[in-house]
Amino acid sequence: MSDFSCWFCKQTIEEHDVKAVAIEISNLWFSGENQPIQSFWAHSKCAQQNLSGGYIFDPDDLINPQ
């Protein structure tokens, strides 16, 4: 198993956090097949707390889309 560290709290993400997320960031204005992308990872709780500013982010939506 690879070790994934949470982008927000820096702690290791354990496999039992089945709702943990991968976050990919790219330049909004650069497009194409060779667009550079950087990936980050987060615990489900950390993502929900830190990514829910003006929008509601729910990790359940990634497992149980409605």
N, C-alpha and C positions, 0 to 999 in steps of 0.2 A: 504494500500500500504506500502511496505517496503521501507525504505530509502536506496538508494545506493549512495555511495560517489565515485567520480572519483579517480582512482589510481594516476593520474597525477596531477590534480589541486585541489583535495580534496573537491570540491564543490558537492552539491547534484545533482544527475542526474534526471531530470524531465521526465515524461512520454512522453512529446511531442518530445523528442529526440528519435525517433523511430529507429534510426540507432545506438544507444548506444550498446556497446559490453560487453560481459562477456569473461574474459580471464582466462583460466585454465592453471596452471603451475604445472609440475611434473618433477621428476628426469628423465633425458634422459636415464639413464642406468638401472633404476629399472622398471621392468615390472611385470604384474600380476593383478589379479582381485582386490587385496587389496592395489593397488598402491596409496599412499597418493597424493592428489591433492589440491592445494590452488587456490581459485577463487578470481579474482579482477574484477572491473567494470570500464568502461571509457566512457566518452562522445564520440560521433562519431568524432568530430573535434580533441579532445585530442588524441584519438587513431590514427587517420590518421597522425597527426603531429609527434607523438612520436614513432610510430611503422613502419614508412616508411623508415628507414635507408637505407639498401642495397636492400630492396624489396619494391615494391609498394603495400601499403595496402589501400584498398578502401572499406569503410563500405557499399557502394552500392552493392558490390559483395555478401554480406550476405543476402540481400533482393532480388536482381535481378541477380542471378548467370548467367553467360554467357559462 
